[in-house]
Amino acid sequence: MAVNNVVVKCDVCETKVLIKFQVGILDQYPVYYSCPSCSTNIYGNILIIRKENRLDFQLHNATCEGGMDGEYILVLSGEFPSFKMLPFTKETLMITSFSPFIRYSPHSGQAKHAYDVLVHLLPSFIDDEWKKIERIANLYFNDKETYLESEIEKLRKSPRIDMSPYEKDSSVSKLVTTIFRSMSSNNPLQNITITDLDQRLSVIKQTNLNSYEELIQVFSIEDLLYIQKELFSVFNEFTNHYQYLSPVVYLEGMGRHLSELENHEGLNTVSFDRLDRLYQNMYETLLGNSTISIMLDNLIVRGSINSMNPSIIRGRNAAGNLQDYISLTKGQKLNYLSDNDNVISHVFAGPLSNDLRNPIGHNSYSYDPNTQLITFRSNRNSQPTRRMYLIEFADKCFQAMKINLMLWDLTVLIKKLIKEER
């Protein structure tokens, strides 16, 4: 895979940056950085026009030039972490001569699988099958049974989808979640699977029938469909952002942790302003539909859907039962979900945080596009300022997507239990 070089000159101050990128499997490389001299945002795409054997630079606020000399160096990668902005010196030119592919080459079987999913399965799946899944989901949410089965049948020929015999709920669920299960190498429930959960609920039905009946009376089929519609919107939004999150998806797939990265490695394909909206939408949707997870934890851990942990919040904001929980703010709900005694909903605490969401919602943050350091400022004096790098924030978005997947699975399970009772 050849490494290409292009000098990009800022249209405002004429500062030159040598961008190094690898022409490989991807057809498009998003690029985003801030001019290190005048802070002008420079962004766009580098397109690989394979049929014509050429590159097309579609950049805003900058112009491409020939040569190899610049005042700074930026390494661009669509699949891997890459070097942030560096001053142009002999040393940095030598350091950046090794491409991200060489540094993160998928040698192991696990890494090769993760790479294949990232660069082969996901782009073509999203461009082709996902568009069809969108229309199938719309038929499903609007109860257009007449057309639903025939549309599902059309996707049975896809080699990327392993379909079971037609049954409305399970078929749609499998179609919607296939792509996200391919991305996710870690079970978001960690200590319990959906199969385990189903078995536990079966035991509760035999030993504590009254509490089990309380569970299946909380939501109607229509309620669950509405929840699924909101969760689907998160899946849909995620597919529009996956290309920016690819490095964190790949790192997890190959079994490497973000803590192993050097501070000079990050993402040069996206701005924080694009990911912060994704995160905020995920936060609102996931916590807004978290009731289904906390009621299951109440039942499994504490014996009843209404048995809230009384030690979480005392005083006027304490939730004495499930209805009290529903009336809480999203931030207050997160306190209950983060309870380590929970077997399901404790996973909310990893990616979702009021320390991130509130500064985003109130524009109380700052971002340095070249160091890629985000500073979240609290409006409460008692709360410390929180800092993280863009690649860490991107990983929060990826982990939040897996909570969305978990909630979808829970809605499918509860719908199944309701139908069994009927």
Secondary structure, DSSP 8 states (H G I E B T S, - for coil): -EEEEEEEEETTT--EEEEEEEESS-SEEEEEEE-TTT--EEEEEEEEEGGGTEEEEEEESEEEE-SS--SEEEEE-SSS-EE--EE--HHHHHHTTS-HHHHT---SHHHHHHHHIIIIIHHHHHHTHHHHHHHHHHHHHTT-HHHHHHHHHHHTT-TT----S--HHHHHHHHHHHHHHHH--S-TTSS--HHHHHHHHHHHHHH-HHHHHHHHHH--HHHHHHHHHHHHHHHHHHHTTHHHHHHHHHHHHTT--GGGS-TTEE-SS--HHHHHHHHHHHHHHHHHTTHHHHHHHHHHHHSSTT---TTSS-GGG---SHHHHHTS-HHHHHHHHT-TT-SSGGGGGTT--HHHHHHHHTT-EEEETTTTEEEE--SSTTS--EEEEHHHHHHHHHHHHHHHHHHHHHHHHHHHHHHHH-
